[in-house]
Amino acid sequence: MATHKSARKRARQSEKQRARNRHVRSGLRSALKQARAAVGEGDAEKLPAALRQAESALRRASSKGVIPRKRASRLVSRLVKSAAR
């Protein structure tokens, strides 16, 4: 454990950030799972909403620094491409 004041503060901040990142990443995984399931089923009703939600989650995660921006763009591109088939 940290012994001086600034290191203790940094440890507190890191813990909060870790919890925030885990929450965002968990929501992102759920949205991607739903979108991939909708693509797999070929459900025309669920698909647009699922894609919109997944893209939103990806963009939000990248803007918060949870995942890199290029990874988010790549995943969105692959999702839309698979939905178009």
N, C-alpha and C positions, 0 to 999 in steps of 0.2 A: 504494500500500500504506500501511497505517496506520503512524504513526511513534511515537506514545507508547504506553505499556504497556497502558492500559485499552482503547485502540482496537485494539491487536493481539489482546487477549483477546476482544473483541467480535467481531472478524473470525473468530477460531477458532470461537467459539460459533455464529456465523451459518452457517459452513460445515457444521458438524455438523448443525444444525437443517435446513439445506437438503437434506442427504443423507437425513435421516430422513423429511422431508416427501415427497421424490421417491419413496422406497421405499413409503410408505403410499399415495400417489396412484397409483403404478403397479399395486399390488395391487388398489386400488379399481377402476381402469379394467378390469382383467382380469375381476374378478367381475361387473361390470356387463355386459361384453361376453358372458360366458357366460350370464348371466340373460336378456339380450335374445335371444340365439340360442335358448335353450330355449323362450322365449315364441313366437318366430317359428316354430319347428318344431312347437310344440304337443305336445311330448313330456311326457306325464303323469308319467313316472318321474323325469326329470331336473329338471322344473320346481320342485317344492317345495324340493329341496336347493339349487338354483341361486338361488332367491329368498331363502332363508335366509342363504346365504353373501353375497349381494349386500347384503342389509339389514345384516348384521353388519359388513361392510366399510365401508358408509356411516356407520353409527353410530360405529364406531371412528375413522374419519377425522374426523368432526365433533367427537368428544370430544377429539381431539388438536389440534384447531384447524387442520387442513389444509383443510377446507372449512367454510363456515358451517352451523350447525345447521338453519336453515330450508331450505337447499338440499338437505341430506341428507333431511329429511322430505319435501320435494317430490318428490325422485327415488324414494324408497321408495313414496310414494303412487302415482306414475305407473306404476311397475313392477307393483305389485299390481293396479292398475286394468287394465293391459294384459293381465295374466295371467288375469284373471277373464273376459275376453271370449272 
